[in-house]
Amino acid sequence: MVFAFIFSACNNDLKDIQNLNKKQLYPTGEADSINVKYTDSAKIKAELYAVKMLDYGKAKYSFNHFPKGIKVTVYDSNRNKNFIVAKQATVYNKTGIINLVGDVKITSHDGKVMQTQQMYYDQKNNWFFTEHYFKVTDKNKSFFEGIGVDFDQNFKIVNAQQNRAELKDVKDENL
């Protein structure tokens, strides 16, 4: 019994020592109720709203974290609005990758809605991707679902891995 107590005490000391060696990340900046407009050639490309942003700009791999969610409006080349919401998001500054987490919902201007629990967005290539379950529905209640998909920001090019679909009100003049 004494041996068990000594072993338990050593175990706790080892955990304490290991925890001392862990580096804690602290934000270098914090902002509340932000509304940012992204522009290119004097045209608004996107608008981002977040309740809170934590800036980890001094971290080895700098990033911004949005712990209370984000809402983004993205404008396509025809000035159509597309919407993105997520419960949390992290923007990795060097890679330009955005990690969207928790009830991610992307709504296109033409009524398509994609839902998943995690989605990445590559800002440089305007490309979305996930390895999680996803579901896309349209105004006709047609759906496309599966595990793992990647696509361009306009839903024009879609590469799905494991999927199924149900199409409704499909009209083809060749049939």
C-alpha positions as CSV (number, residue, x, y, z in Angstrom):
1,M,0.0,0.0,0.0
2,V,2.9,2.4,0.8
3,F,4.4,1.5,-2.6
4,A,1.2,2.5,-4.4
5,F,1.1,5.8,-2.6
6,I,4.7,6.6,-3.5
7,F,4.1,5.6,-7.1
8,S,1.0,7.7,-7.3
9,A,2.9,10.7,-5.8
10,C,5.7,10.3,-8.4
11,N,3.2,10.1,-11.2
12,N,1.7,13.4,-10.1
13,D,5.1,15.0,-9.9
14,L,6.0,13.8,-13.4
15,K,2.7,15.3,-14.8
16,D,3.5,18.6,-13.0
17,I,7.0,18.7,-14.6
18,Q,5.6,17.9,-18.0
19,N,3.0,20.6,-17.6
20,L,5.8,23.1,-16.8
21,N,7.5,22.4,-20.1
22,K,4.3,23.1,-22.1
23,K,4.2,26.5,-23.7
24,Q,1.0,28.4,-23.1
25,L,-0.3,30.5,-26.0
26,Y,-1.7,33.9,-25.0
27,P,-3.2,36.3,-27.5
28,T,-1.3,39.4,-28.2
29,G,-4.5,41.2,-29.1
30,E,-8.2,40.9,-28.6
31,A,-11.1,42.6,-30.4
32,D,-14.8,42.6,-29.8
33,S,-17.6,43.1,-32.3
34,I,-15.5,43.3,-35.4
35,N,-16.7,44.0,-38.9
36,V,-14.0,43.7,-41.6
37,K,-14.3,44.4,-45.3
38,Y,-11.9,42.7,-47.7
39,T,-11.3,44.6,-50.9
40,D,-9.4,44.1,-54.1
41,S,-9.1,46.8,-56.8
42,A,-11.6,49.0,-54.8
43,K,-14.3,46.3,-54.9
44,I,-15.5,44.6,-51.7
45,K,-14.8,40.9,-52.0
46,A,-16.0,39.8,-48.5
47,E,-17.3,41.1,-45.2
48,L,-16.6,39.3,-41.9
49,Y,-18.4,39.8,-38.7
50,A,-17.3,38.3,-35.4
51,V,-18.2,38.8,-31.7
52,K,-14.6,38.2,-30.6
53,M,-11.3,37.8,-32.3
54,L,-8.1,36.7,-30.5
55,D,-4.8,37.6,-32.3
56,Y,-1.9,35.2,-31.9
57,G,0.4,37.2,-34.2
58,K,3.5,36.5,-32.1
59,A,3.1,32.7,-32.2
60,K,5.6,30.8,-34.3
61,Y,2.8,30.1,-36.8
62,S,0.7,33.1,-36.3
63,F,-3.1,32.9,-36.5
64,N,-6.4,34.6,-35.5
65,H,-9.0,32.7,-33.6
66,F,-12.7,33.5,-33.5
67,P,-14.0,31.5,-30.5
68,K,-17.6,32.8,-30.6
69,G,-18.2,32.2,-34.3
70,I,-18.1,34.2,-37.5
71,K,-20.5,35.3,-40.2
72,V,-19.0,36.0,-43.6
73,T,-20.5,37.5,-46.8
74,V,-18.6,36.7,-49.9
75,Y,-19.2,38.5,-53.2
76,D,-18.6,36.7,-56.4
77,S,-17.6,38.3,-59.7
78,N,-21.3,39.1,-60.5
79,R,-21.7,40.8,-57.1
80,N,-23.9,37.9,-55.9
81,K,-23.8,37.4,-52.1
82,N,-22.8,34.0,-50.6
83,F,-22.9,33.4,-46.8
84,I,-20.7,31.4,-44.4
85,V,-21.4,30.9,-40.7
86,A,-19.6,28.7,-38.2
87,K,-19.4,28.5,-34.4
88,Q,-15.7,28.9,-34.4
89,A,-13.0,29.8,-36.9
90,T,-9.2,30.0,-37.1
91,V,-7.3,31.8,-39.8
92,Y,-3.7,30.7,-40.3
93,N,-1.8,33.7,-41.6
94,K,1.1,32.0,-43.4
95,T,-0.9,29.5,-45.3
96,G,-4.1,31.4,-45.8
97,I,-6.1,28.4,-44.7
98,I,-9.3,29.1,-42.6
99,N,-10.6,26.3,-40.4
100,L,-14.3,26.6,-39.8
101,V,-15.7,24.4,-37.0
102,G,-19.2,23.7,-35.6
103,D,-22.4,23.9,-37.5
104,V,-20.7,25.2,-40.6
105,K,-23.3,26.5,-43.1
106,I,-22.5,27.8,-46.5
107,T,-25.4,29.4,-48.5
108,S,-24.9,30.3,-52.1
109,H,-26.8,33.2,-53.8
110,D,-28.8,30.6,-55.9
111,G,-30.2,28.8,-52.8
112,K,-27.7,25.9,-52.4
113,V,-27.0,25.2,-48.7
114,M,-24.0,23.1,-47.5
115,Q,-23.8,21.9,-43.9
116,T,-21.0,20.1,-42.1
117,Q,-19.2,20.1,-38.8
118,Q,-15.8,21.2,-40.1
119,M,-14.7,22.9,-43.3
120,Y,-11.4,24.3,-44.5
121,Y,-11.2,27.2,-46.9
122,D,-8.0,27.9,-48.9
123,Q,-8.1,31.7,-49.5
124,K,-5.4,31.7,-52.1
125,N,-7.1,29.1,-54.4
126,N,-10.7,29.9,-53.4
127,W,-11.2,26.3,-52.5
128,F,-13.3,24.6,-49.8
129,F,-12.6,21.0,-48.5
130,T,-13.6,18.7,-45.7
131,E,-13.2,15.0,-44.7
132,H,-16.3,15.1,-42.6
133,Y,-19.9,14.3,-43.4
134,F,-21.6,17.0,-45.5
135,K,-25.0,17.7,-47.0
136,V,-25.9,20.0,-49.8
137,T,-29.5,20.9,-50.6
138,D,-31.1,23.2,-53.1
139,K,-34.4,25.1,-53.5
140,N,-36.1,21.9,-55.0
141,K,-35.1,19.9,-51.9
142,S,-32.7,17.8,-54.0
143,F,-29.7,16.8,-51.9
144,F,-26.1,15.6,-52.3
145,E,-24.4,14.1,-49.2
146,G,-21.5,12.1,-48.2
147,I,-18.1,12.0,-46.4
148,G,-15.3,14.1,-47.9
149,V,-15.7,16.8,-50.6
150,D,-13.8,19.7,-52.1
151,F,-15.2,22.4,-54.3
152,D,-14.6,25.9,-55.7
153,Q,-16.3,28.9,-54.1
154,N,-19.0,28.9,-56.7
155,F,-20.0,25.2,-56.4
156,K,-19.1,24.8,-60.1
157,I,-16.4,22.2,-59.6
158,V,-17.1,19.5,-57.0
159,N,-15.0,16.5,-56.1
160,A,-16.8,14.1,-53.8
161,Q,-15.3,10.9,-52.2
162,Q,-18.1,8.9,-50.7
163,N,-21.5,10.3,-51.6
164,R,-25.1,9.8,-52.7
165,A,-27.7,12.1,-54.1
166,E,-31.4,12.5,-54.7
167,L,-32.4,14.9,-57.5
168,K,-35.9,16.3,-57.8
169,D,-37.5,18.3,-60.6
170,V,-34.7,17.5,-63.0
171,K,-35.6,18.6,-66.5
172,D,-33.6,17.3,-69.4
173,E,-34.7,18.0,-73.0
174,N,-32.9,14.9,-74.3
175,L,-34.9,12.5,-72.2
